């Protein structure tokens, strides 16, 4: 398997190009989307990610941190005591995380809880 990543900074974000085996592309795209990456078709203009994800930044961070730790919503629910449905709602931007939940999530996901606020 060969990987090639080219990147450049652009307006506070990193724009990168990935060359990888075609068989892995769906898995890689899903993984990167969990971290808030945006995929553009050739010729599409790059949007400012801060504006694009301004309302969902804590949600994207929660998804990314959970995936980084390789745990499911159900496992996170069991470890934090937060109902799985609430975690799903937080990840989809339908529920705010709140300070008490942020503290619980931060401890389990090994991330500063203030980033969720």
C-alpha positions in Angstrom: 0.0 0.0 0.0 1.4 3.4 -0.9 0.3 6.8 0.4 1.2 10.2 -0.8 -0.1 13.3 0.9 0.5 16.8 -0.4 -0.7 19.8 1.6 -0.5 23.6 1.8 -1.9 26.1 4.3 -4.8 28.2 3.1 -6.7 30.7 5.2 -6.1 28.9 8.5 -6.8 25.5 7.2 -4.7 22.8 5.6 -5.6 21.8 2.0 -4.2 18.4 1.2 -4.4 15.9 -1.6 -4.2 12.2 -0.8 -3.2 9.4 -3.2 -4.1 6.0 -1.9 -5.4 2.6 -3.1 -8.9 3.0 -4.5 -10.2 0.1 -2.4 -9.7 2.1 0.7 -11.2 5.4 -0.4 -14.7 5.1 1.2 -13.2 4.2 4.5 -10.7 7.0 4.3 -13.3 9.6 3.3 -15.6 8.5 6.2 -12.8 8.7 8.7 -11.7 12.2 7.5 -15.3 13.4 7.5 -15.5 12.4 11.1 -12.8 14.9 11.8 -14.6 17.7 10.0 -12.8 17.4 6.6 -14.7 18.7 3.6 -14.3 17.0 0.1 -14.4 19.1 -3.0 -14.9 18.1 -6.6 -12.4 19.5 -9.1 -13.1 23.1 -9.8 -15.2 23.7 -6.6 -14.1 26.6 -4.5 -12.8 26.0 -1.0 -15.1 27.4 1.7 -13.9 28.8 5.0 -14.3 25.8 7.3 -14.8 28.0 10.3 -17.9 29.5 8.8 -19.1 26.2 7.4 -18.8 24.4 10.7 -19.3 27.3 13.2 -22.4 25.9 14.7 -21.2 22.3 14.8 -17.6 22.7 15.9 -18.2 21.0 19.3 -20.1 18.2 17.5 -17.3 17.6 15.0 -14.8 17.6 17.8 -16.8 15.1 19.7 -17.0 12.8 16.7 -13.3 13.1 16.0 -12.2 12.6 19.6 -14.5 9.5 19.9 -13.1 8.0 16.7 -9.5 8.8 17.7 -10.1 6.7 20.8 -11.8 4.0 18.7 -14.9 3.7 20.8 -18.5 3.5 19.8 -21.3 5.8 21.0 -22.6 2.9 23.2 -19.1 2.4 24.8 -18.8 6.2 25.4 -22.3 6.1 27.0 -21.3 3.3 29.3 -18.0 5.1 30.3 -19.6 8.5 30.9 -23.1 7.7 32.1 -24.5 9.9 29.3 -27.3 8.2 27.4 -26.3 7.0 23.9 -29.2 8.9 22.4 -27.9 12.1 23.9 -24.4 11.4 22.6 -25.9 10.9 19.1 -27.8 14.2 19.4 -24.7 16.0 20.5 -22.7 14.6 17.5 -25.5 15.7 15.2 -25.8 19.2 16.6 -29.3 18.6 18.0 -28.2 18.9 21.6 -25.6 21.1 23.3 -22.9 19.3 25.2 -23.0 21.5 28.4 -20.3 21.8 31.0 -21.1 18.7 33.1 -21.2 16.4 30.0 -18.1 18.2 28.6 -16.2 17.3 31.8 -17.2 13.7 31.6 -16.4 13.4 27.9 -13.1 15.2 28.2 -11.9 12.8 30.9 -12.8 9.7 28.9 -11.7 11.1 25.5 -8.5 12.6 26.9 -9.2 16.1 25.6 -9.6 19.4 27.4 -13.4 19.6 28.2 -13.4 23.4 27.4 -13.1 22.6 23.7 -16.6 21.1 23.8 -18.1 24.4 25.1 
